[in-house]
Amino acid sequence: MRKLLLSIILPLVFVAGVSAQIDLSKRHFALGFEFAAAGEFESAIGAYQRSLQIAEASSGAELKRYMGKIHYNIGVCAYKLKNLTKAERHFSAAIVIDPVEDSKKYFSLAVTQIDQKKFDDAKKTLRALLRNDESHGEAWFELGMIYVSERKIEAAKAAFERSAQINGIRRPDAINNIGVILAMEGDLRSAARVFEKAYFASGQRLFAAKKNFEYCLRHSNDGPIKLVSTLTITGKEDNKNG
């Protein structure tokens, strides 16, 4: 599963009359964070839910962002426990309660939807993210992977090209996948150059790109190849480097 990060509490200012309740809520939040950091995600969810109950009993617009953080962290813990339905529900709540654009919330929701194979929902979420943050390389990459699963190869290539332009963690995979598409189109010489670029962009750790490169050198005079049957698309959860 993908690595999703917890939110922390930033300094918050609340109106008079709710500070005692919020202090109690924040203590439960901090306890939830400690549980989550220790890998005790069930206990973390319990603490976060108590924090949320106290916050919901209070009032004030300034609470919205805080409650959004609680929902988000419950979503992360549920995701870690592979309770994807619950994770999706809380990530969605985090966005509804605090609609201020936050790429982390949208991306977490999208990958949860992808893991449930809710690809249409995931595409909507990723597009909403990218409308406000075009430089999110991981979002472009995940969108490309959805298009691959749908056999929309030109759309996938365009998304991977956007991801490859951004110096993010998915850049080597995006470059590799562009190479696979070039090979599918029959341009194995260009594909070989792209695979070599992907391998070095990964710090020589993306061995699938190296294998793809070597295949193209051996078969540079062959015609188009079939997707995945010969070369490796990287970035799937079951891909292994090495």
C-alpha positions as CSV (number, residue, x, y, z in Angstrom):
1,M,0.0,0.0,0.0
2,R,1.1,3.6,-0.6
3,K,2.6,5.7,2.2
4,L,0.2,8.3,3.4
5,L,1.3,10.9,6.0
6,L,-0.5,12.0,9.1
7,S,-1.4,15.7,9.7
8,I,0.0,17.5,12.7
9,I,-1.7,20.2,14.7
10,L,-0.5,23.7,13.8
11,P,-0.9,26.6,16.3
12,L,-4.6,27.4,16.3
13,V,-6.5,30.3,17.8
14,F,-10.1,29.7,19.0
15,V,-12.8,32.0,20.2
16,A,-13.3,32.4,24.0
17,G,-15.5,29.8,25.6
18,V,-14.4,26.8,23.6
19,S,-10.7,26.7,24.6
20,A,-11.1,24.2,27.4
21,Q,-13.0,21.8,25.2
22,I,-10.5,22.2,22.4
23,D,-7.6,21.6,24.8
24,L,-9.2,18.3,25.7
25,S,-9.8,17.5,22.0
26,K,-6.2,18.4,21.2
27,R,-4.9,16.0,23.9
28,H,-6.9,13.2,22.4
29,F,-5.5,14.2,19.0
30,A,-1.9,14.1,20.3
31,L,-2.6,10.7,21.9
32,G,-3.9,9.5,18.5
33,F,-0.8,10.7,16.8
34,E,1.4,8.8,19.4
35,F,-0.6,5.6,18.8
36,A,-0.4,6.0,15.0
37,A,3.4,6.6,15.2
38,A,3.7,3.4,17.1
39,G,1.7,1.5,14.6
40,E,-1.3,1.1,16.9
41,F,-3.8,2.2,14.4
42,E,-7.0,0.9,16.0
43,S,-6.1,2.7,19.2
44,A,-5.2,5.8,17.2
45,I,-8.6,5.8,15.5
46,G,-10.3,5.6,18.9
47,A,-8.4,8.6,20.2
48,Y,-9.0,10.6,17.1
49,Q,-12.8,9.8,17.2
50,R,-12.9,11.1,20.8
51,S,-11.1,14.2,19.7
52,L,-13.6,14.6,16.9
53,Q,-16.6,14.1,19.1
54,I,-15.4,16.9,21.5
55,A,-14.7,19.2,18.6
56,E,-18.1,18.6,17.0
57,A,-19.8,19.6,20.2
58,S,-18.2,23.0,20.0
59,S,-18.8,25.7,17.4
60,G,-17.0,28.3,15.3
61,A,-15.7,28.4,11.8
62,E,-12.2,28.2,13.1
63,L,-12.8,24.6,14.1
64,K,-13.4,23.4,10.5
65,R,-9.8,23.1,9.5
66,Y,-9.0,21.3,12.8
67,M,-11.9,18.8,12.3
68,G,-10.7,18.3,8.8
69,K,-7.3,17.2,10.1
70,I,-8.9,14.8,12.5
71,H,-11.0,13.2,9.7
72,Y,-7.9,13.0,7.5
73,N,-5.8,11.2,10.2
74,I,-8.6,8.7,10.8
75,G,-8.5,8.1,7.1
76,V,-4.8,7.5,7.2
77,C,-5.1,5.0,10.0
78,A,-8.0,3.2,8.4
79,Y,-6.0,3.0,5.2
80,K,-3.1,1.5,7.1
81,L,-5.6,-1.1,8.4
82,K,-6.8,-1.7,4.8
83,N,-10.3,-0.6,5.7
84,L,-10.6,1.3,2.4
85,T,-14.3,2.1,2.7
86,K,-13.7,3.8,6.0
87,A,-10.6,5.6,4.8
88,E,-12.5,6.9,1.7
89,R,-15.3,8.2,3.9
90,H,-13.0,10.1,6.2
91,F,-10.9,11.6,3.4
92,S,-14.1,12.8,1.7
93,A,-15.3,14.3,5.0
94,A,-12.0,16.1,5.4
95,I,-12.5,17.7,2.0
96,V,-16.2,18.6,2.6
97,I,-15.6,20.1,6.1
98,D,-12.5,22.1,5.0
99,P,-12.7,22.6,1.2
100,V,-9.5,24.7,1.2
101,E,-7.4,23.1,-1.5
102,D,-4.9,20.7,0.1
103,S,-3.2,18.3,-2.3
104,K,-2.5,15.8,0.4
105,K,-6.2,15.3,1.2
106,Y,-7.2,14.9,-2.5
107,F,-4.3,12.6,-3.3
108,S,-5.0,10.3,-0.3
109,L,-8.7,10.1,-1.4
110,A,-7.6,9.3,-5.0
111,V,-5.3,6.5,-4.1
112,T,-7.9,5.0,-1.8
113,Q,-10.3,5.0,-4.7
114,I,-7.7,3.5,-7.0
115,D,-7.1,0.7,-4.5
116,Q,-10.8,-0.1,-4.6
117,K,-10.8,0.1,-8.4
118,K,-13.1,3.1,-8.4
119,F,-11.3,4.5,-11.3
120,D,-13.9,7.0,-12.5
121,D,-14.1,8.5,-9.0
122,A,-10.3,8.5,-8.7
123,K,-10.0,10.4,-12.1
124,K,-12.4,13.0,-10.8
125,T,-10.5,13.4,-7.6
126,L,-7.1,13.6,-9.4
127,R,-8.4,16.1,-11.9
128,A,-9.7,18.3,-9.0
129,L,-6.3,18.1,-7.4
130,L,-4.5,19.0,-10.7
131,R,-6.7,21.9,-11.4
132,N,-5.2,23.6,-8.3
133,D,-1.7,22.0,-8.3
134,E,-0.5,21.2,-11.8
135,S,3.0,20.4,-10.4
136,H,1.8,17.3,-8.5
137,G,3.9,14.6,-10.2
138,E,2.4,11.7,-8.3
139,A,-1.1,12.7,-9.3
140,W,-0.2,12.9,-13.0
141,F,1.5,9.5,-12.6
142,E,-1.5,7.8,-11.0
143,L,-3.8,9.3,-13.7
144,G,-1.5,7.8,-16.3
145,M,-1.7,4.4,-14.6
146,I,-5.5,4.6,-14.6
147,Y,-5.4,5.3,-18.4
148,V,-3.0,2.3,-18.9
149,S,-5.6,0.1,-17.1
150,E,-8.2,1.5,-19.5
151,R,-6.0,1.0,-22.5
152,K,-6.1,4.7,-23.3
153,I,-2.5,4.7,-24.3
154,E,-2.2,8.3,-25.7
155,A,-3.8,9.8,-22.6
156,A,-1.5,7.7,-20.5
157,K,1.5,8.9,-22.4
158,A,0.5,12.5,-21.9
159,A,0.0,12.0,-18.2
160,F,3.3,10.3,-17.8
161,E,5.1,13.0,-19.8
162,R,3.7,15.6,-17.3
163,S,4.9,13.5,-14.4
164,A,8.3,13.0,-16.0
165,Q,8.7,16.8,-16.2
166,I,8.4,17.1,-12.4
167,N,11.3,16.1,-10.1
168,G,9.1,13.9,-7.9
169,I,9.4,10.3,-6.6
170,R,7.4,8.9,-9.5
171,R,9.6,10.5,-12.2
172,P,11.7,7.4,-13.0
173,D,8.6,5.2,-13.3
174,A,6.9,7.8,-15.5
175,I,10.0,7.9,-17.8
176,N,10.1,4.1,-17.9
177,N,6.4,3.9,-18.8
178,I,6.9,6.4,-21.6
179,G,9.5,4.0,-23.0
180,V,7.1,1.1,-22.8
181,I,4.6,3.1,-24.9
182,L,7.2,4.0,-27.4
183,A,8.1,0.4,-27.7
184,M,4.5,-0.5,-28.2
185,E,4.5,2.0,-31.1
186,G,7.4,0.2,-32.7
187,D,10.1,2.8,-31.9
188,L,12.4,0.5,-29.9
189,R,15.5,2.7,-30.5
190,S,13.9,5.7,-28.9
191,A,12.4,3.5,-26.2
192,A,15.9,2.2,-25.3
193,R,17.2,5.7,-24.8
194,V,14.2,6.5,-22.6
195,F,14.7,3.4,-20.5
196,E,18.3,4.3,-20.0
197,K,17.2,7.7,-18.8
198,A,14.7,6.2,-16.4
199,Y,17.4,3.9,-15.0
200,F,19.8,6.7,-14.3
201,A,17.0,9.0,-13.0
202,S,16.3,6.4,-10.4
203,G,19.9,6.4,-9.2
204,Q,20.3,3.0,-11.0
205,R,17.7,1.4,-8.7
206,L,14.9,0.8,-11.2
207,F,16.1,-2.5,-12.5
208,A,12.9,-3.0,-14.6
209,A,14.0,0.0,-16.7
210,K,17.5,-1.6,-17.1
211,K,15.9,-4.9,-18.3
212,N,13.6,-3.0,-20.6
213,F,16.6,-1.2,-22.0
214,E,18.5,-4.4,-22.6
215,Y,15.5,-6.0,-24.3
216,C,15.2,-3.1,-26.7
217,L,18.9,-3.3,-27.6
218,R,18.5,-7.0,-28.5
219,H,15.3,-6.5,-30.5
220,S,15.8,-3.0,-32.0
221,N,14.8,-4.2,-35.5
222,D,11.6,-5.9,-34.3
223,G,8.1,-4.5,-34.8
224,P,5.7,-3.1,-32.1
225,I,5.4,-5.2,-29.0
226,K,2.5,-6.0,-26.8
227,L,1.9,-4.0,-23.6
228,V,3.5,-5.6,-20.5
229,S,3.8,-9.0,-22.1
230,T,7.5,-8.3,-22.9
231,L,8.4,-5.1,-21.2
232,T,7.5,-3.9,-17.7
233,I,5.3,-1.0,-16.7
234,T,6.5,0.2,-13.4
235,G,4.7,1.9,-10.6
236,K,2.2,-0.9,-9.8
237,E,2.1,-2.0,-6.2
238,D,3.3,-5.5,-7.1
239,N,6.4,-4.2,-9.0
240,K,9.7,-5.1,-7.4
241,N,13.0,-3.5,-8.1
242,G,15.7,-6.0,-8.5
